[in-house]
Amino acid sequence: MKSKKVDSSERIPITKSCGDVFIDLGFSVEEAASLNMRCSLMDAIEDILKNRRLTQAEAAKLLGVSQPRVSNLVRGRIDLFSIDALVEMLARAGIRVNVRLSNGRRRAAKISRRTAGRTTRRASPAR
């Protein structure tokens, strides 16, 4: 199979990212902030499920939701989850969520996860 050479006149223009994939995709700054927060919360839940080696059924019981809801979570269906729902799931898993706010273009929020006296920090994607 021959590979097709790209003619220089056919080059696709590349636009530099502003540092936030959701803004790059055309979401408003406000919606991008919400999406970034939900991504961070969903990542934290996925980390818990992986670290504890839970099946989806076990995870559903722990998080107080149905197995299909866990399936949607691990498949990244961000549109189906509110920040409140994700915080509640983390609380049911024994994780306390703290949000730090800041002005400007610095990272908007950090999620501190505390469990059994141990704290880990996950930075949300940059704005």
N, CA, C and O atoms as a GROMACS GRO file, in nm:
protein
  508
    1MET      N    1   0.083  -0.117   0.000
    1MET     CA    2   0.000   0.000   0.000
    1MET      C    3   0.088   0.124   0.000
    1MET      O    4   0.177   0.138   0.085
    2LYS      N    5   0.064   0.214  -0.096
    2LYS     CA    6   0.144   0.336  -0.105
    2LYS      C    7   0.086   0.444  -0.015
    2LYS      O    8  -0.036   0.460  -0.004
    3SER      N    9   0.175   0.518   0.048
    3SER     CA   10   0.126   0.630   0.128
    3SER      C   11   0.115   0.752   0.037
    3SER      O   12   0.198   0.774  -0.051
    4LYS      N   13   0.012   0.828   0.061
    4LYS     CA   14  -0.013   0.946  -0.020
    4LYS      C   15   0.068   1.063   0.033
    4LYS      O   16   0.065   1.093   0.153
    5LYS      N   17   0.142   1.128  -0.055
    5LYS     CA   18   0.218   1.246  -0.015
    5LYS      C   19   0.124   1.366  -0.009
    5LYS      O   20   0.033   1.381  -0.092
    6VAL      N   21   0.147   1.450   0.090
    6VAL     CA   22   0.065   1.569   0.104
    6VAL      C   23   0.134   1.683   0.029
    6VAL      O   24   0.249   1.717   0.056
    7ASP      N   25   0.062   1.739  -0.065
    7ASP     CA   26   0.111   1.852  -0.141
    7ASP      C   27   0.111   1.974  -0.049
    7ASP      O   28   0.019   1.992   0.031
    8SER      N   29   0.214   2.058  -0.059
    8SER     CA   30   0.223   2.174   0.029
    8SER      C   31   0.103   2.267   0.016
    8SER      O   32   0.071   2.340   0.110
    9SER      N   33   0.037   2.266  -0.098
    9SER     CA   34  -0.082   2.349  -0.115
    9SER      C   35  -0.203   2.290  -0.044
    9SER      O   36  -0.305   2.357  -0.027
   10GLU      N   37  -0.193   2.162  -0.001
   10GLU     CA   38  -0.302   2.094   0.067
   10GLU      C   39  -0.284   2.091   0.219
   10GLU      O   40  -0.362   2.026   0.289
   11ARG      N   41  -0.185   2.158   0.270
   11ARG     CA   42  -0.159   2.154   0.414
   11ARG      C   43  -0.276   2.210   0.492
   11ARG      O   44  -0.339   2.307   0.452
   12ILE      N   45  -0.301   2.146   0.604
   12ILE     CA   46  -0.410   2.189   0.691
   12ILE      C   47  -0.354   2.291   0.789
   12ILE      O   48  -0.252   2.267   0.853
   13PRO      N   49  -0.421   2.406   0.801
   13PRO     CA   50  -0.370   2.508   0.896
   13PRO      C   51  -0.386   2.458   1.039
   13PRO      O   52  -0.485   2.394   1.074
   14ILE      N   53  -0.288   2.489   1.121
   14ILE     CA   54  -0.290   2.450   1.262
   14ILE      C   55  -0.303   2.576   1.345
   14ILE      O   56  -0.228   2.672   1.328
   15THR      N   57  -0.401   2.575   1.434
   15THR     CA   58  -0.425   2.688   1.522
   15THR      C   59  -0.372   2.654   1.661
   15THR      O   60  -0.401   2.548   1.715
   16LYS      N   61  -0.296   2.745   1.717
   16LYS     CA   62  -0.241   2.725   1.850
   16LYS      C   63  -0.353   2.726   1.954
   16LYS      O   64  -0.444   2.809   1.947
   17SER      N   65  -0.346   2.635   2.050
   17SER     CA   66  -0.445   2.625   2.156
   17SER      C   67  -0.431   2.740   2.254
   17SER      O   68  -0.321   2.792   2.276
   18CYS      N   69  -0.543   2.780   2.311
   18CYS     CA   70  -0.540   2.883   2.415
   18CYS      C   71  -0.505   2.820   2.551
   18CYS      O   72  -0.486   2.892   2.649
   19GLY      N   73  -0.496   2.686   2.556
   19GLY     CA   74  -0.463   2.617   2.680
   19GLY      C   75  -0.584   2.550   2.744
   19GLY      O   76  -0.570   2.483   2.846
   20ASP      N   77  -0.701   2.567   2.685
   20ASP     CA   78  -0.822   2.504   2.737
   20ASP      C   79  -0.896   2.441   2.620
   20ASP      O   80  -0.947   2.511   2.532
   21VAL      N   81  -0.901   2.311   2.619
   21VAL     CA   82  -0.961   2.239   2.506
   21VAL      C   83  -1.107   2.278   2.486
   21VAL      O   84  -1.153   2.284   2.372
   22PHE      N   85  -1.181   2.304   2.593
   22PHE     CA   86  -1.322   2.337   2.580
   22PHE      C   87  -1.343   2.474   2.516
   22PHE      O   88  -1.434   2.492   2.436
   23ILE      N   89  -1.259   2.570   2.551
   23ILE     CA   90  -1.267   2.701   2.486
   23ILE      C   91  -1.227   2.687   2.340
   23ILE      O   92  -1.288   2.748   2.252
   24ASP      N   93  -1.123   2.607   2.314
   24ASP     CA   94  -1.081   2.583   2.176
   24ASP      C   95  -1.194   2.522   2.093
   24ASP      O   96  -1.203   2.546   1.973
   25LEU      N   97  -1.280   2.443   2.157
   25LEU     CA   98  -1.393   2.380   2.088
   25LEU      C   99  -1.513   2.472   2.074
   25LEU      O  100  -1.614   2.434   2.015
   26GLY      N  101  -1.503   2.593   2.129
   26GLY     CA  102  -1.609   2.691   2.111
   26GLY      C  103  -1.703   2.710   2.228
   26GLY      O  104  -1.800   2.785   2.218
   27PHE      N  105  -1.676   2.645   2.342
   27PHE     CA  106  -1.759   2.667   2.460
   27PHE      C  107  -1.727   2.803   2.520
   27PHE      O  108  -1.616   2.854   2.506
   28SER      N  109  -1.827   2.860   2.588
   28SER     CA  110  -1.804   2.988   2.657
   28SER      C  111  -1.708   2.964   2.774
   28SER      O  112  -1.687   2.850   2.816
   29VAL      N  113  -1.650   3.071   2.824
   29VAL     CA  114  -1.557   3.061   2.937
   29VAL      C  115  -1.627   2.997   3.057
   29VAL      O  116  -1.568   2.915   3.127
   30GLU      N  117  -1.753   3.036   3.079
   30GLU     CA  118  -1.828   2.982   3.193
   30GLU      C  119  -1.854   2.832   3.178
   30GLU      O  120  -1.834   2.755   3.272
   31GLU      N  121  -1.897   2.792   3.060
   31GLU     CA  122  -1.923   2.648   3.037
   31GLU      C  123  -1.792   2.569   3.040
   31GLU      O  124  -1.791   2.456   3.089
   32ALA      N  125  -1.684   2.625   2.989
   32ALA     CA  126  -1.554   2.558   2.992
   32ALA      C  127  -1.510   2.535   3.136
   32ALA      O  128  -1.454   2.430   3.168
   33ALA      N  129  -1.534   2.632   3.224
   33ALA     CA  130  -1.497   2.617   3.365
   33ALA      C  131  -1.574   2.501   3.427
   33ALA      O  132  -1.516   2.421   3.502
   34SER      N  133  -1.702   2.492   3.398
   34SER     CA  134  -1.784   2.382   3.450
   34SER      C  135  -1.737   2.248   3.394
   34SER      O  136  -1.727   2.150   3.469
   35LEU      N  137  -1.709   2.243   3.266
   35LEU     CA  138  -1.662   2.118   3.205
   35LEU      C  139  -1.528   2.075   3.262
   35LEU      O  140  -1.506   1.956   3.287
   36ASN      N  141  -1.438   2.170   3.284
   36ASN     CA  142  -1.308   2.137   3.343
   36ASN      C  143  -1.324   2.082   3.484
   36ASN      O  144  -1.255   1.986   3.521
   37MET      N  145  -1.413   2.141   3.563
   37MET     CA  146  -1.436   2.094   3.699
   37MET      C  147  -1.494   1.952   3.696
   37MET      O  148  -1.451   1.865   3.770
   38ARG      N  149  -1.593   1.931   3.608
   38ARG     CA  150  -1.652   1.798   3.598
   38ARG      C  151  -1.549   1.694   3.553
   38ARG      O  152  -1.550   1.581   3.601
   39CYS      N  153  -1.460   1.733   3.462
   39CYS     CA  154  -1.354   1.640   3.420
   39CYS      C  155  -1.265   1.601   3.538
   39CYS      O  156  -1.234   1.483   3.555
   40SER      N  157  -1.226   1.698   3.618
   40SER     CA  158  -1.141   1.670   3.733
   40SER      C  159  -1.210   1.576   3.832
   40SER      O  160  -1.149   1.484   3.885
   41LEU      N  161  -1.339   1.602   3.857
   41LEU     CA  162  -1.415   1.518   3.950
   41LEU      C  163  -1.432   1.377   3.894
   41LEU      O  164  -1.418   1.279   3.968
   42MET      N  165  -1.461   1.366   3.765
   42MET     CA  166  -1.477   1.234   3.703
   42MET      C  167  -1.345   1.157   3.706
   42MET      O  168  -1.343   1.037   3.731
   43ASP      N  169  -1.234   1.227   3.680
   43ASP     CA  170  -1.102   1.163   3.687
   43ASP      C  171  -1.075   1.109   3.827
   43ASP      O  172  -1.021   1.000   3.844
   44ALA      N  173  -1.112   1.188   3.929
   44ALA     CA  174  -1.090   1.144   4.067
   44ALA      C  175  -1.170   1.018   4.097
   44ALA      O  176  -1.120   0.927   4.162
   45ILE      N  177  -1.294   1.013   4.051
   45ILE     CA  178  -1.377   0.894   4.073
   45ILE      C  179  -1.319   0.774   4.000
   45ILE      O  180  -1.312   0.664   4.055
   46GLU      N  181  -1.278   0.794   3.876
   46GLU     CA  182  -1.217   0.683   3.800
   46GLU      C  183  -1.092   0.631   3.868
   46GLU      O  184  -1.068   0.510   3.872
   47ASP      N  185  -1.010   0.721   3.922
   47ASP     CA  186  -0.889   0.680   3.995
   47ASP      C  187  -0.925   0.591   4.114
   47ASP      O  188  -0.859   0.491   4.140
   48ILE      N  189  -1.029   0.629   4.186
   48ILE     CA  190  -1.074   0.550   4.302
   48ILE      C  191  -1.116   0.411   4.258
   48ILE      O  192  -1.077   0.311   4.320
   49LEU      N  193  -1.194   0.404   4.151
   49LEU     CA  194  -1.243   0.274   4.102
   49LEU      C  195  -1.127   0.185   4.059
   49LEU      O  196  -1.126   0.065   4.085
   50LYS      N  197  -1.029   0.244   3.991
   50LYS     CA  198  -0.912   0.167   3.946
   50LYS      C  199  -0.826   0.123   4.064
   50LYS      O  200  -0.786   0.007   4.072
   51ASN      N  201  -0.798   0.216   4.156
   51ASN     CA  202  -0.713   0.184   4.270
   51ASN      C  203  -0.774   0.078   4.361
   51ASN      O  204  -0.702  -0.005   4.417
   52ARG      N  205  -0.906   0.081   4.373
   52ARG     CA  206  -0.974  -0.018   4.457
   52ARG      C  207  -1.012  -0.144   4.379
   52ARG      O  208  -1.065  -0.240   4.435
   53ARG      N  209  -0.984  -0.142   4.250
   53ARG     CA  210  -1.012  -0.256   4.160
   53ARG      C  211  -1.157  -0.302   4.172
   53ARG      O  212  -1.186  -0.421   4.191
   54LEU      N  213  -1.248  -0.207   4.162
   54LEU     CA  214  -1.390  -0.237   4.175
   54LEU      C  215  -1.452  -0.270   4.039
   54LEU      O  216  -1.416  -0.211   3.937
   55THR      N  217  -1.544  -0.364   4.039
   55THR     CA  218  -1.625  -0.387   3.921
   55THR      C  219  -1.725  -0.272   3.912
   55THR      O  220  -1.741  -0.196   4.008
   56GLN      N  221  -1.792  -0.260   3.799
   56GLN     CA  222  -1.892  -0.155   3.787
   56GLN      C  223  -2.006  -0.176   3.886
   56GLN      O  224  -2.059  -0.079   3.940
   57ALA      N  225  -2.043  -0.299   3.910
   57ALA     CA  226  -2.150  -0.328   4.007
   57ALA      C  227  -2.107  -0.288   4.148
   57ALA      O  228  -2.185  -0.229   4.223
   58GLU      N  229  -1.982  -0.321   4.185
   58GLU     CA  230  -1.931  -0.283   4.317
   58GLU      C  231  -1.920  -0.131   4.330
   58GLU      O  232  -1.952  -0.074   4.434
   59ALA      N  233  -1.875  -0.068   4.222
   59ALA     CA  234  -1.862   0.078   4.222
   59ALA      C  235  -1.999   0.144   4.237
   59ALA      O  236  -2.014   0.243   4.308
   60ALA      N  237  -2.099   0.088   4.170
   60ALA     CA  238  -2.235   0.143   4.179
   60ALA      C  239  -2.285   0.139   4.323
   60ALA      O  240  -2.345   0.234   4.371
   61LYS      N  241  -2.259   0.028   4.391
   61LYS     CA  242  -2.302   0.015   4.530
   61LYS      C  243  -2.230   0.117   4.618
   61LYS      O  244  -2.292   0.183   4.701
   62LEU      N  245  -2.099   0.130   4.599
   62LEU     CA  246  -2.020   0.226   4.676
   62LEU      C  247  -2.067   0.370   4.653
   62LEU      O  248  -2.080   0.447   4.748
   63LEU      N  249  -2.091   0.405   4.528
   63LEU     CA  250  -2.125   0.543   4.492
   63LEU      C  251  -2.274   0.575   4.507
   63LEU      O  252  -2.314   0.691   4.497
   64GLY      N  253  -2.355   0.473   4.531
   64GLY     CA  254  -2.497   0.495   4.548
   64GLY      C  255  -2.571   0.526   4.419
   64GLY      O  256  -2.668   0.602   4.419
   65VAL      N  257  -2.524   0.468   4.310
   65VAL     CA  258  -2.586   0.489   4.179
   65VAL      C  259  -2.605   0.355   4.111
   65VAL      O  260  -2.563   0.252   4.164
   66SER      N  261  -2.668   0.354   3.994
   66SER     CA  262  -2.687   0.230   3.920
   66SER      C  263  -2.561   0.194   3.842
   66SER      O  264  -2.474   0.278   3.818
   67GLN      N  265  -2.552   0.066   3.803
   67GLN     CA  266  -2.437   0.022   3.723
   67GLN      C  267  -2.431   0.095   3.588
   67GLN      O  268  -2.322   0.132   3.545
   68PRO      N  269  -2.544   0.117   3.520
   68PRO     CA  270  -2.536   0.194   3.395
   68PRO      C  271  -2.482   0.335   3.415
   68PRO      O  272  -2.417   0.391   3.327
   69ARG      N  273  -2.510   0.392   3.531
   69ARG     CA  274  -2.458   0.526   3.562
   69ARG      C  275  -2.305   0.521   3.575
   69ARG      O  276  -2.235   0.612   3.528
   70VAL      N  277  -2.254   0.416   3.638
   70VAL     CA  278  -2.108   0.398   3.648
   70VAL      C  279  -2.050   0.378   3.508
   70VAL      O  280  -1.944   0.433   3.476
   71SER      N  281  -2.118   0.302   3.425
   71SER     CA  282  -2.072   0.280   3.288
   71SER      C  283  -2.060   0.414   3.214
   71SER      O  284  -1.961   0.438   3.145
   72ASN      N  285  -2.160   0.499   3.228
   72ASN     CA  286  -2.155   0.631   3.165
   72ASN      C  287  -2.038   0.713   3.218
   72ASN      O  288  -1.975   0.788   3.143
   73LEU      N  289  -2.010   0.700   3.345
   73LEU     CA  290  -1.900   0.773   3.407
   73LEU      C  291  -1.766   0.729   3.349
   73LEU      O  292  -1.685   0.813   3.308
   74VAL      N  293  -1.742   0.598   3.344
   74VAL     CA  294  -1.611   0.550   3.295
   74VAL      C  295  -1.596   0.567   3.144
   74VAL      O  296  -1.485   0.565   3.092
   75ARG      N  297  -1.707   0.584   3.074
   75ARG     CA  298  -1.700   0.611   2.930
   75ARG      C  299  -1.687   0.760   2.901
   75ARG      O  300  -1.682   0.802   2.785
   76GLY      N  301  -1.682   0.841   3.008
   76GLY     CA  302  -1.656   0.984   2.992
   76GLY      C  303  -1.775   1.065   2.946
   76GLY      O  304  -1.757   1.169   2.883
   77ARG      N  305  -1.896   1.020   2.974
   77ARG     CA  306  -2.017   1.091   2.932
   77ARG      C  307  -2.040   1.212   3.022
   77ARG      O  308  -2.134   1.215   3.102
   78ILE      N  309  -1.954   1.310   3.008
   78ILE     CA  310  -1.955   1.429   3.094
   78ILE      C  311  -2.087   1.503   3.091
   78ILE      O  312  -2.126   1.565   3.189
   79ASP      N  313  -2.156   1.496   2.978
   79ASP     CA  314  -2.282   1.567   2.963
   79ASP      C  315  -2.392   1.513   3.053
   79ASP      O  316  -2.494   1.580   3.073
   80LEU      N  317  -2.374   1.394   3.109
   80LEU     CA  318  -2.476   1.331   3.192
   80LEU      C  319  -2.458   1.355   3.341
   80LEU      O  320  -2.538   1.307   3.421
   81PHE      N  321  -2.352   1.430   3.380
   81PHE     CA  322  -2.321   1.446   3.522
   81PHE      C  323  -2.308   1.593   3.560
   81PHE      O  324  -2.241   1.671   3.492
   82SER      N  325  -2.372   1.628   3.670
   82SER     CA  326  -2.357   1.763   3.726
   82SER      C  327  -2.242   1.761   3.827
   82SER      O  328  -2.201   1.654   3.873
   83ILE      N  329  -2.192   1.877   3.859
   83ILE     CA  330  -2.088   1.888   3.962
   83ILE      C  331  -2.141   1.832   4.093
   83ILE      O  332  -2.070   1.760   4.163
   84ASP      N  333  -2.264   1.866   4.127
   84ASP     CA  334  -2.324   1.817   4.253
   84ASP      C  335  -2.327   1.666   4.259
   84ASP      O  336  -2.290   1.607   4.361
   85ALA      N  337  -2.371   1.602   4.151
   85ALA     CA  338  -2.380   1.455   4.149
   85ALA      C  339  -2.242   1.392   4.167
   85ALA      O  340  -2.228   1.293   4.239
   86LEU      N  341  -2.141   1.449   4.104
   86LEU     CA  342  -2.005   1.394   4.115
   86LEU      C  343  -1.948   1.414   4.256
   86LEU      O  344  -1.882   1.325   4.310
   87VAL      N  345  -1.975   1.531   4.316
   87VAL     CA  346  -1.928   1.555   4.454
   87VAL      C  347  -1.996   1.458   4.550
   87VAL      O  348  -1.931   1.406   4.641
   88GLU      N  349  -2.125   1.432   4.530
   88GLU     CA  350  -2.196   1.335   4.614
   88GLU      C  351  -2.136   1.195   4.602
   88GLU      O  352  -2.121   1.126   4.702
   89MET      N  353  -2.102   1.154   4.481
   89MET     CA  354  -2.040   1.022   4.461
   89MET      C  355  -1.906   1.014   4.533
   89MET      O  356  -1.876   0.912   4.597
   90LEU      N  357  -1.827   1.119   4.523
   90LEU     CA  358  -1.698   1.121   4.593
   90LEU      C  359  -1.718   1.114   4.744
   90LEU      O  360  -1.643   1.044   4.813
   91ALA      N  361  -1.816   1.185   4.794
   91ALA     CA  362  -1.844   1.182   4.938
   91ALA      C  363  -1.883   1.041   4.981
   91ALA      O  364  -1.840   0.995   5.087
   92ARG      N  365  -1.963   0.973   4.902
   92ARG     CA  366  -2.002   0.835   4.935
   92ARG      C  367  -1.882   0.741   4.935
   92ARG      O  368  -1.882   0.639   5.004
   93ALA      N  369  -1.780   0.776   4.856
   93ALA     CA  370  -1.657   0.696   4.852
   93ALA      C  371  -1.559   0.737   4.961
   93ALA      O  372  -1.448   0.684   4.969
   94GLY      N  373  -1.600   0.831   5.047
   94GLY     CA  374  -1.515   0.873   5.158
   94GLY      C  375  -1.416   0.981   5.123
   94GLY      O  376  -1.318   1.001   5.194
   95ILE      N  377  -1.440   1.051   5.013
   95ILE     CA  378  -1.349   1.156   4.968
   95ILE      C  379  -1.414   1.292   4.990
   95ILE      O  380  -1.529   1.315   4.952
   96ARG      N  381  -1.339   1.381   5.052
   96ARG     CA  382  -1.385   1.518   5.074
   96ARG      C  383  -1.328   1.605   4.963
   96ARG      O  384  -1.208   1.599   4.934
   97VAL      N  385  -1.411   1.685   4.901
   97VAL     CA  386  -1.369   1.771   4.791
   97VAL      C  387  -1.356   1.914   4.842
   97VAL      O  388  -1.450   1.968   4.902
   98ASN      N  389  -1.241   1.974   4.820
   98ASN     CA  390  -1.216   2.114   4.852
   98ASN      C  391  -1.186   2.187   4.722
   98ASN      O  392  -1.114   2.135   4.637
   99VAL      N  393  -1.240   2.306   4.707
   99VAL     CA  394  -1.217   2.384   4.586
   99VAL      C  395  -1.143   2.511   4.622
   99VAL      O  396  -1.182   2.583   4.714
  100ARG      N  397  -1.035   2.538   4.549
  100ARG     CA  398  -0.961   2.663   4.567
  100ARG      C  399  -0.986   2.749   4.446
  100ARG      O  400  -0.975   2.704   4.332
  101LEU      N  401  -1.020   2.874   4.470
  101LEU     CA  402  -1.049   2.967   4.363
  101LEU      C  403  -0.936   3.066   4.348
  101LEU      O  404  -0.867   3.098   4.445
  102SER      N  405  -0.916   3.114   4.225
  102SER     CA  406  -0.815   3.217   4.202
  102SER      C  407  -0.859   3.305   4.086
  102SER      O  408  -0.944   3.265   4.006
  103ASN      N  409  -0.802   3.423   4.078
  103ASN     CA  410  -0.831   3.516   3.969
  103ASN      C  411  -0.734   3.495   3.855
  103ASN      O  412  -0.630   3.430   3.871
  104GLY      N  413  -0.767   3.549   3.742
  104GLY     CA  414  -0.674   3.551   3.630
  104GLY      C  415  -0.669   3.422   3.553
  104GLY      O  416  -0.759   3.339   3.561
  105ARG      N  417  -0.561   3.406   3.479
  105ARG     CA  418  -0.546   3.293   3.389
  105ARG      C  419  -0.476   3.174   3.454
  105ARG      O  420  -0.452   3.073   3.388
  106ARG      N  421  -0.443   3.186   3.580
  106ARG     CA  422  -0.382   3.072   3.648
  106ARG      C  423  -0.483   2.960   3.658
  106ARG      O  424  -0.601   2.978   3.627
  107ARG      N  425  -0.438   2.847   3.700
  107ARG     CA  426  -0.531   2.734   3.716
  107ARG      C  427  -0.645   2.775   3.807
  107ARG      O  428  -0.624   2.830   3.915
  108ALA      N  429  -0.764   2.747   3.762
  108ALA     CA  430  -0.884   2.798   3.829
  108ALA      C  431  -0.917   2.727   3.958
  108ALA      O  432  -0.961   2.791   4.054
  109ALA      N  433  -0.897   2.599   3.964
  109ALA     CA  434  -0.938   2.525   4.084
  109ALA      C  435  -0.852   2.402   4.100
  109ALA      O  436  -0.803   2.345   4.003
  110LYS      N  437  -0.834   2.364   4.223
  110LYS     CA  438  -0.763   2.240   4.253
  110LYS      C  439  -0.853   2.158   4.342
  110LYS      O  440  -0.924   2.211   4.427
  111ILE      N  441  -0.849   2.031   4.322
  111ILE     CA  442  -0.929   1.942   4.405
  111ILE      C  443  -0.834   1.870   4.498
  111ILE      O  444  -0.744   1.800   4.454
  112SER      N  445  -0.854   1.888   4.627
  112SER     CA  446  -0.776   1.817   4.726
  112SER      C  447  -0.857   1.696   4.769
  112SER      O  448  -0.973   1.709   4.810
  113ARG      N  449  -0.796   1.580   4.759
  113ARG     CA  450  -0.866   1.459   4.801
  113ARG      C  451  -0.800   1.410   4.927
  113ARG      O  452  -0.681   1.381   4.929
  114ARG      N  453  -0.878   1.400   5.033
  114ARG     CA  454  -0.825   1.353   5.161
  114ARG      C  455  -0.893   1.223   5.194
  114ARG      O  456  -1.015   1.212   5.195
  115THR      N  457  -0.811   1.126   5.222
  115THR     CA  458  -0.864   0.998   5.267
  115THR      C  459  -0.760   0.934   5.357
  115THR      O  460  -0.642   0.930   5.323
  116ALA      N  461  -0.803   0.886   5.469
  116ALA     CA  462  -0.715   0.819   5.565
  116ALA      C  463  -0.591   0.902   5.598
  116ALA      O  464  -0.481   0.848   5.608
  117GLY      N  465  -0.611   1.033   5.616
  117GLY     CA  466  -0.501   1.118   5.656
  117GLY      C  467  -0.403   1.153   5.546
  117GLY      O  468  -0.305   1.224   5.570
  118ARG      N  469  -0.428   1.104   5.425
  118ARG     CA  470  -0.339   1.129   5.312
  118ARG      C  471  -0.404   1.229   5.218
  118ARG      O  472  -0.523   1.215   5.188
  119THR      N  473  -0.331   1.328   5.171
  119THR     CA  474  -0.386   1.427   5.079
  119THR      C  475  -0.313   1.417   4.946
  119THR      O  476  -0.190   1.412   4.941
  120THR      N  477  -0.391   1.414   4.840
  120THR     CA  478  -0.333   1.422   4.706
  120THR      C  479  -0.398   1.540   4.637
  120THR      O  480  -0.514   1.573   4.665
  121ARG      N  481  -0.327   1.604   4.549
  121ARG     CA  482  -0.382   1.720   4.478
  121ARG      C  483  -0.385   1.690   4.329
  121ARG      O  484  -0.290   1.639   4.271
  122ARG      N  485  -0.498   1.725   4.271
  122ARG     CA  486  -0.515   1.711   4.126
  122ARG      C  487  -0.549   1.849   4.073
  122ARG      O  488  -0.650   1.908   4.112
  123ALA      N  489  -0.469   1.900   3.986
  123ALA     CA  490  -0.498   2.030   3.927
  123ALA      C  491  -0.597   2.014   3.814
  123ALA      O  492  -0.588   1.920   3.735
  124SER      N  493  -0.691   2.106   3.808
  124SER     CA  494  -0.783   2.103   3.695
  124SER      C  495  -0.708   2.155   3.573
  124SER      O  496  -0.607   2.225   3.588
  125PRO      N  497  -0.755   2.122   3.454
  125PRO     CA  498  -0.687   2.174   3.335
  125PRO      C  499  -0.683   2.325   3.336
  125PRO      O  500  -0.775   2.390   3.386
  126ALA      N  501  -0.576   2.382   3.282
  126ALA     CA  502  -0.559   2.527   3.281
  126ALA      C  503  -0.668   2.592   3.198
  126ALA      O  504  -0.718   2.533   3.102
  127ARG      N  505  -0.704   2.710   3.235
  127ARG     CA  506  -0.805   2.785   3.160
  127ARG      C  507  -0.747   2.839   3.035
  127ARG      O  508  -0.817   2.906   2.958
   0.00000   0.00000   0.00000
